[in-house]
């Protein structure tokens, strides 16, 4: 394998730690397997945050539409379904196109379209023949989003037990489809899962406790959101939004009450649901005016002579709640019994390269947790052979917090309010995790702080808080803040901190940022050290001093190793300039989609993996 391919593989691994393998649910035949009886032994304390709403929802606007059933968002349009219609709307909520005959072309007669979803240029809908609460000929229909013509259909599996379909959601992360049912009884107690590509039935998930009269479903950021027409309109009762998360190891999903829809005009009923991922808004389809009996309009309420269909938009803001680090599940890594004489407190970098909206990561999301684990696996080998590693989950800031309005990464921390608020939330978790570790887990052992990228900035902030504590400074081996910018002003503001000056000095900060000599240099000089020769001046290190470029996959396995990969020197800006790499021109010209040309931030660990490994062990030995 060529060096450029290995480097590219390392970068791709970092950019794709979010990818999950396999289906989001167990296969139907596997659900019949015998389950071990539930016992009290072996249960762990539940994190109460998992049972609470994930967002606040501030009403923004409402838009009257032609269609009473569903709403779906795409990047350039909105789509609305009526019982027999499909309509495309522009971002100004003005109609653009209507399907000519959306219920034509089916082998069996259908007369009803439920809530819909849009994915990869196609509209997904659950269709059926519906009359007075009963349904036949249930199937999945897929339409071309541009022409709005029927493309293909998938039948509902008889073994599923589903007797009605009210909504559909595409789970783009796990490449599957979810269906919900409005019917009472067994059918309405489950969500039904189909393969996105083949339409094959996978299985069903039992909702606990199931909402009544489910109308719509949407997938967003690892969660399924459900609307339920469970308020009696005659009495002015509100309908509700719920959410749940599917665990592939379970046959059920706990249901959380997300929001009461108590701020819409009565009387009416909630229908479909979608999320505008660009505006970070929830979209709710709502009807008012008509009296609905068994899903069918039966006259009008007083003051109405027609039914009015509206889409309500709500600004979503994630609810941040402090994490409980006494719970094992709050840690990516927390050894039950220490086996080494020193610890590493590791803060992982940004795990989601698709989080382009400023926010904090949802740690209760199993998909996010897996991203943390995979990222941790790629780093832990630098230190895990000679120290016990403690790594907390934390509500880290998304990549969007580090991007300007043009979509360029600005890095670090600035006074920008969107960075400040989300970074403060992330750091609160890190500080709480550290306090728990220091007071309950450390037991007086020497400790290395290790952070890369966002994790590095968290390390620096933690040092700012605890660096003056004598008990801490007496146990600090070193703080590796790789990929963060440390300047003279930072040290001047924190005179109790000091930068590394050699290979084995302790109680110091180790930091550098690798770039190409052709890349733009910063205005402020950075305080760095060369990880090849451990010098802070411009003394160049030849490639022979590089112990090994290492590419590690998300399982922690070494994919490829290249000794003597590159040389490096520190220039007057304090940046670490990469030299002598055989594929340097290709690296410099590569467009990684985020970092400026010649910025090798994504390779700060891989380029010097073996040198970092040797150095961390050497500093621990020097400390002891």
Secondary structure, 3 states (H helix, E strand, C coil): CCHHHHHHHHHHHHHCCCCCCCCCCCCHHHHHCCCCCCCCCCCCCCCHHHHCCCEEEEEEEEEECCCCCEEEECCCCEEEECCCCEEEECCCCCEEEECCCCCCCCCCCCCEEEEEEEECCEEEEEEEEEECCEEEEEEEEEEECCCCCEEEEEECCHHHCCCCCCEEEEECCCCEEEEECCCCHHHHHEEEEEECCCCCEEEEEEEECCCCCEEEEEEECCEEEEEECCCCHHHCCCEEEEEECCCCCCCEEEEEEEEEECCCCCCEEEEEEEEECCCCEEEEEEEECEEEECCEEEEECCCCCCCEEEEEEEEEEECCCCCCCCCHHHEEECCCCCCCCEEEEEECCCCCCCCCCCCECCCCCHHHHHHHHHHHHHHHHHCCCCCEEEEECCCCECHHHHECCCCCECCCCCCCHHHHHHHHHHHHHHHHHHHHHHHHHCCCCEEEEEEECHHHHHHHHHHHHHCCCHHHHCCEEEEEEECCCCEHHHHHHCCCCCECCCCCCCCEEECCCEECCCCCCCCCCECCCCCCCCCCCCCCECHHHCCCEEEECCCCCEEEEECCCCEEEECCCCCEEEECCCCHHHHHHCCCCCCCCCECHHHCCHHHHHHHHHHHHHHHHHHC
